[in-house]
Amino acid sequence: MQYIKTAFKLSPDNEVNREILTAYLSELEFESFDETEDELNAFFPTGKVEETEIARILSDIPFDVSFATEEMPDINWNEEWEKNYFQPLLIGPDCLIRAPFHTQYPEAKYEIVIEPNMAFGTGNHETTSLMIEHIDELNVEGQTVLDMGCGTGILGIFASMKGCESVTAIDIDSWAFESVVENCRLNNVNNMEAFIGDASLLGNKKYDLILANIQKNIILQDIEKYVSVLNEDGILIVSGFYKDDLEDIVGRASELFLRKLTLKVKNNWVACSFEK
């Protein structure tokens, strides 16, 4: 599959504006993002996103953004990940994440196999790692789990391996749905169901554990809905934002009568858990 790379340059360029831009772009069918010192890059399959759609989104943003697109070479992304990015990763004492093409890796209690492609959620990003560390410390046996912004499904798969009753995985992107289905197959997980959409899909079903590794603005927008489907004494774990944004998240959670439990920080990225 061929991909288009869109390089965005921001003025002023800072963490907050990059986060805002990523949140705005989330309504388009970009499959992944990466950052360099000078720009934010987004990737999508050829033909999935029109430049006019990008320009429409950018017209609503309260700072200057320019962009340029280029067609990426038609290469084997698994080989690229294997050579340059995705190596077997041990998170904490118990959780190993690897790809199907890895042949040498350490043993671990939980071994999660993830088909990387271009999907977000291989454990390499700080927020995914922090979320896994949180889950690893919990007893989720017999619990119902909701994974919002599920990406590859890695967090829900880990919860399933730890004995949860069921996982509902939701993401706005169709690639995430396909990725979850494939990764569940690779890990023999059969109690996880994926949906394309957002928090508007949440109905009356209640959950013991909710995982939300998304953008700060999405968390603030949807946290009230999360709380409404969280069981009493249930736990909400959120990530996808910087340490400077923690006060806003904790403040909103407190307004909804959530009690802060634990905080983990890695390279200025944060994951925080709350109890209802």
CORGI-V853066 format. One record per pair of residues at least 24 apart in sequence whose ideal C-beta (glycine too) atoms are under 6 Angstrom apart, sorted by the first residue. I is the first residue (numbers start at 1). GAP is how many residues later the second one is. If there is no record, write none. Layout:
# CORGI-V853066
i=(I/I)
gap=(GAP/GAP)
This chain:
# CORGI-V853066
i=(1/2/2/3/3/3/4/4/4/4/5/5/5/5/6/6/6/7/7/7/8/8/8/8/9/9/10/11/15/17/23/23/24/24/28/31/31/32/32/43/77/77/81/86/86/89/91/91/91/92/92/94/95/95/97/110/112/113/113/114/114/114/115/119/119/119/120/121/121/121/126/126/126/127/127/127/127/130/130/130/130/131/131/131/131/132/133/134/134/134/135/140/140/143/143/144/144/145/146/146/147/148/149/149/150/151/152/152/153/153/155/156/157/157/160/160/160/166/167/168/169/170/170/170/172/199/202/206/208/209/210/211/212/213/213/214/215/216/216/220/223/227/230/232/234/235/235/236/237/238/239/242/243/243/246)
gap=(44/44/72/40/42/69/40/42/65/67/36/38/65/67/36/61/63/32/34/61/31/32/57/59/30/57/55/53/227/46/192/194/33/37/25/87/144/86/88/75/40/41/35/30/36/34/32/38/41/41/44/42/37/41/26/51/45/73/74/38/40/69/67/32/33/60/31/30/31/33/140/141/143/86/112/113/142/109/134/136/141/24/82/108/140/26/131/103/137/139/24/24/69/65/66/63/64/64/61/64/64/64/64/65/26/25/27/31/27/30/56/36/30/32/29/31/32/25/25/25/25/25/27/31/26/26/27/25/26/26/26/26/26/26/27/26/25/25/29/32/29/29/46/44/42/38/40/38/36/34/32/26/25/27/24)
